[in-house]
């Protein structure tokens, strides 16, 4: 049983790397179904989509294509309804000579490309400011901001529209040749120019708002909450408790499959792994979870039977590896971003206690959400038969990631130490499980120890004691489990 339940990697003499030279092909190679092929392609499509949505070119490129289609369509309508548009009824709105139309379109096109350049410059300055003021890990959040991408695309699209329409204007060379001026397309260019003014004002307001710490923290928290909602309690197969397994796992010889690329594990196709294990009549054990850094030779997944080269290649496609971490299957990355912002705020060069307090508020909200979730068993089965052993994160891991580093940087900061205890108390209120309450009590003791060594003033120590009393009452712990500070400082300097 221990050989199955333990996610520890096997030693080289008890494991065989799949796909390495000398490996014998297994005869148990089931045919890959059409659904299996689709599940194998999902990680690749997801990786491409993540890269595309965080780029500054995708949405503007779509809008430029739409502008080209719109310009050609309106010019064609001008040709079809030339007589109707030249009627006396429409002359006050649509009448324009070739030179006048050219002049107006040239002015609009020139101003749009200038504004687009300014907008791109503002975006780059914003990215640089966010990177230095908060953390480089939030740059992708700014780059994939749909509002920024759309506004930049609108300016470039209007510029393209004017160029297309400008190309179709033709002045009459002779008396009998009236030339051609697409009245409807030219008039619509004027409308687009007026609309772009509104987009410019919105863009400036949006950038000024999105660079604020509260807006950044809220965006990260909302994305992380969505990831938690999707990951827990959504499970891979049926969640099987140890005693409820229909087939008790026996000690096995595991055959690990090594990674073929360097980067962060971004996505694992859960349904694909379960289907693959069922087709191969095998048990798979995940050795890494999303967010882990891997390199060639790092075991990604182990099978309880040897797989041939074709099957091992198919299995590797259920994993997506990239240059950066993503939140979709790695809720800890959202917590990591908020902690980084708090650490930067508490650094001696910044010393922004208010931003650090806001970070703790949002971390507390995420921990409260996690405290009420059932984190699944590592055993996954289908139709009562064990198929996948998937290591799942535990609440203690998220709690430590959220509080430890901030506590280390909060030496002597009464406000942050009190906020840490308030977060612990709030999470304790949301949780009713004894194991979680004991872990929260452990962190409360660590905060008390930090305060005891770094807070000399009696008044400040009384405030910390008041928070400790509230934590003790919420967690239903004794004074021995969550001790109070002595009235006077113990006089030990924190290093």
N, C-alpha and C positions, 0 to 999 in steps of 0.2 A: 504493500500500500504506500509505503514511504517513497518508493521509486517513482510512483505516479504523481503523488500529491506535491512533491517537492519540485519547485521550478529551477533548482540549481542545475548548472550545466554538468554533464558527465565528464570524467577524465578521459584523456585521449585513448587509453587502453580499453575503455568500455563503450566507446562511441565511434561511429564511422561517419565521416563527412560525405554527404550525398553529392554526387557530381564530381568528386575528385578522381584523379587517375587511379585506375585499378578497381574501382567500384563495380561490382557485378550487377547487371540489370535484373530487376525483379520480374517475375512472370505475371505479377498481379497488376497489370496496367489496364485499367478500365478505360473504355472509350470516353472521350470528352464530349459531353452533350452540347447542344446549341446554347442552352442556359448557362452551362459551365463556361463556355467561351465568352459570353456576355459578362459574367461575373469576373472573369480574368481581366477583361478590358476596363472594368469599372475603375480600379485604382489608377490606371493610366489616364483615363478621361478626367478623373477627379484632380489629378496632379496638374494636368493641362489647364483645367478650369481655374484652379487656385492661382496659377501663374498669370492667366489672362485677366482675371478679375482684379488683380493687384497691379496691373500695368496701366500706364497713362495713355496708351495708344489705342486700346481696343474700342472703347466707347466713342472717342473722336473719329476713329476710322469708320465705324458704322454710320455716324452722323454725316460724314463727308460723302459716303456712298448714297445716303438718303438725299443729300443736297443735290448731287448730280442727277439722280432720278427725278427729283422735283423740278429742277431747272429744265431738263429735256421735256418733261411732261407739259409744263406751262408754255414752253416755246411751241410745242406741237399744238396745244390748244389755241395759241395765238394764230397759228397758220390756218387751223380749221375754222375758227370763228373770226377771221380777220374783218369781214364786212360788218358783222354785228358789233364788234368792239370799236370800229371806226365811226359808228353812228353818233349823231348829235347828242344823244342821251348820255353817253359815256365820255365825251370829250373833256368836260371839266376835270374828271378824275384820271383818265388814262392818256390823254393827249401828250405826246412828247416827241420832239424831233430826234434825229439820229445823234447829233452832237450833244444835245442835252442829256439824252439817255446814257451816252458814253461817259459824260462827265460825272453824272450822279453815281453810276456803277463803279467808276474808278475811285471816287472819293470813299464810297462805302467799303470797297475791297481793301483800300489802303488803310483805312481806320481799323478795320476788323483784324488785319494781320498785325497791326501795331498793338491793339488791345490784347490779342492772343499772346504776343510776346511778353507783355507786361504781366498777364495772368500766369504764364508759365514761370516767370521770374519770381512772382509772389509765392507760387507753390514751392519752388526750390528753397527760397528763404525760410518758408514755414517748416519744411522738412528739416533743414539745418537747425533751426531753433528748437524744434521738438526733440531732435536727437541729443542736443547738448543740454537742454533744460530738464528733460525727463529721462528717456532711455532710448537707445537706438532700436529696441525691439518693437516700438510702436510705429516705426516709419511705414510699415506695410499697411497699417490701419489708415494712415493718411492717404497713401497711394491708391488704395482701393475705395476711397470715398466716392460714392456715385455722384454726389453733387459736384465735386471738383471736376471729375471726368466729364460730366455732362456739360458744364459751363465751358470748359476748354474746347469741347467738341463743337458747341454751338458757334463760337467765334470762328473756328477754322472752317466749319461747314458754310457759314454765310460768306466767307471769303471765297470758297470754292464755287458757291452758287453764282456770285457776281461774275467770276471769271467765265463760267460756262455761258451765261446769258450775254455777257459782253462780246463773246466770240460770234454770236449770231446776228448782231446788229450790222446792217449794211446800208450805207448812204447811197442815194440814187446818183449814178454817174451821168445820166442824160435826163433831158426833160421828161421823156416818157417813162423813165424808170423811177418809181417812187421809193425804191429801196425797201428795207424791212426793219421795223422796230417792234419787238415783242412787247406790246403795251402791257399785257397782263403780267408777264414775268418781271418787267421793270418796276411796275407798281408794287408787286409783292416784295421785291428787294427793298423798297422803302419801308414796308411793314416790318421786315426782318431787322432792318437797322434800328427801328424804334424799339423792337422787342429786345434787342441786344443790350440796350441801355439798362433795362430792368435786370437782365442777367448779370451785368457788370456790378450793379448795386448789390444784388443778392450774393454774388461771389465774395465781395469785400466783407459783407456782414457774416457770411458763413465761415470764412477763414478766421476772422476775429473771434468768433464764438468757438470754433472747433479747437483752437490752440489753448483754450483755458483748461486748467487741470480738471475741473469738475466734469467738463464735457468729455475729456479723454477717459477719465475713470468710468464714467457712465457707459461709454461705448464699449470699453473692455469688459465691464461687468455684464452688460446685456449679452454680448457674444458668448461669454463664459457660462452664463446661466442657460443659454440655449444649448450649449454643448452638454452641460450637466443634465438638462432635461432629456436630451437624446440618448446619452450614455447610460443613465441610471433612471429607471430600472430596465431600460431596453437591453435585452440580453441575447447572446449568441446561442441559439438552440434553447433547450429546456434547462433551467437552472436545477441541477441535481445536488442535493446534499449528500454527504458521504454515506450516511446510513440508508439513504433512499435509492442508491444506485441499483439498478436491476442486475447489472453485471459488475461484481466487485473487481477492480483492477488488480492485476497480479504484477509482481516485479517484471520489468521489461528491459530489453536492450534498446536504447534509443539511438537513432541515426540522425544526427543534426544536419540541417541544410544551411550552408553558409551564404551570407550576403554577397552580392556581386558588385555593390556600389558603395560609395562613401557619402554619408550624410545622415540626416535625421529621418527616422521612421515616421512618416506622415499619416499613413492610412493603412489599415488592414481590412480586407474584404471578409467580413465575418461570415456572411452567407456563403461566399465562395469556399472558404476553408471547410465549413460544415458539409457542403455538398461534395467537395473533393474527398474528405475523409470517408464519407459514406460510399462514394463510388469505389474508392480503393480498399474499403473494408479495413480501415486503419484508425489508429488513434494519433492525433497530432498534439504536440505540446509547444505552445508559443514560448520562446525564450526571451523575446523583447516585447515591449509594449510601445504604443505610439508616443513619440517624444524622446525616445532613446537614440543616442548617436551610435551608428554602426559603421563598420568598414569591411572591406573584403576579408573573409575568414571569420567574421563574427557570426555565430549561430543565430539564425532568425527563428527557425521552427524545427522541431524534431519529430520524427515519425517512429512508430514502434515496429516498422518493417522497412526493409531496403526498397528504395524506389529507383526505377531506371532513369536514364538521362531525360527522356521526354516528360515523364511525370514530374521530376524535380524541377524542370524548367517551367512547367505549367504551374507548379506550386509557388514558385518565386514570384509569379505575376500577380498573386493576390496581395502583394506588399508594394507600397509606394514609398520611395525614398527620395528626399529632396534636400535642398541646401538650407532650409530653415524649418522651424517648428510651426505647427498650425494648431488651432484651438479645436477643430472639429472633433477629433478623437483624443485630444490631449487637454483636458480641462486644467491640468496643472500649469500649462503655459499661460493661460489667462491670469492665474494667481501669480505666476512668475513676473509678468509685466507690471502688475500692481505693486508687488514687493520691490521691484527695481525702481519704480517711481518714488516709493517711500524711502528707499535707501539713498537715492540721489537728494531727496529733500532734507534728509537728516545729515548729509555730509557737511563737514565744516565749511566748505566753500559756499554752500547754499543756505543751510540752516533755516529751512522753511517748515516749521512745526505744523502749521495749519494744513499744508498739503499732505504731510505724513498722517495727520489725524483723519483726513478724508480718505486716504488709502485704507486705514484700519476700518473705517465705517463700511466701505465696500467689501473688504475682505470678510468682515463679520457677516454681511449679507450672504456671501457665497458659502461660508462655512455653515450658516444656519440652513441653507438649502441642502447642503451635503449631509448635515446631521439627520435630516428627516428622510434620507434615501436609504434603500436597502442595497448595499453593494454586493453584487452577485457572488456566488460560489465560483471557484476556479473551474469546476467541472461542468462541461457542456455535453449534453446528450441529445440524441434524436431517436424517437420511438423507444425510449428507455435504455438505449445502448450508448455507452460512453464513446464520444467522438473527438472532443477537443478539450484540452486543459489550457485555459487562458488565464494568466496571472492578472488579477484585478487589483486596482489601487485601493487602499484602505483609508478610512477617515483620519487615522493618526498621521498618515503621510501628508495629506492636505493640510492638516492642522500645523504640523511642524514646518512645512514650507511657508505657511502664511505668517507665523509668529516668530520663529527662531531668529532669523537675520535682523528683523526689525528690533527685537529685544536686545540683541547684541549692540546695535547702534543707538539704543535709547539710554545709555548709561548717563545718569544725572539729569535726564529730561523727565520731570514730574508729569507733564501733560501726556507724553506718549506712554509712560508706564501706567498711568491711570486709564488711558484709552485701551491699552492691552487687556487690563483687567475687566473693563466694560465689555470688550469683545468676548472674552471668555464667559462672562456672566450671560450675555445675550445668547451665545451659542448653547450654553447649558440650559437655558430656558427652552430652546427649540429641540433639545435632545432629551430623551428619557431613558437612554440605554446606559447601563452601569459602566460598561467598558469605555464609552465616550466620556462619561462624567469623570472617571478616574484619570483619563488622559488630560482632560481639561484641568483637573486639580494639579496634575504634575506641572503643567505650564504656569498655573497660578503660583506654585511654589518657586518656579524659576524666576518669575517676575519679582516675587517678594525677595528672593535672594539678591537679585540685581539692585533693587531699591535699597536693601539693607546695606549694601556695600557702596552705593554711589549717592545716596540722598542724606546729607548731614543735618538739615534743618528739622527741628522738632515739628513745626507746623506742617511741612510737606510730608513727613512721615505719618502724621495723624491722618492726612488725606488719603495716603496709600492704605493705611489700616482700615479706614472707612470702606474703601473699595474691596479690600480683602474680606471684610465682614459680610458684605453683600454677596461676594462670590461664594463664600463658604455656605451661606444660607441657600443660595440657588442650587449649588451642587450637592447640598445635603451632606457636607463633610464636617469633620471635627476640627478643633483648633490644632491638633497634632498633625492632621493631614494638610491643612492650609494654615500655617502659622502666621501670627501677627508680627509686625516689626517691634523691636524694643523702642521705648520712647526716645532714647538717645542713640546717636550714630555709634556703630561699633568701631569706627575709626580706621577701617581697612580701605585703602585706595584701590579702585578698580583699574586693572590694566588690560 
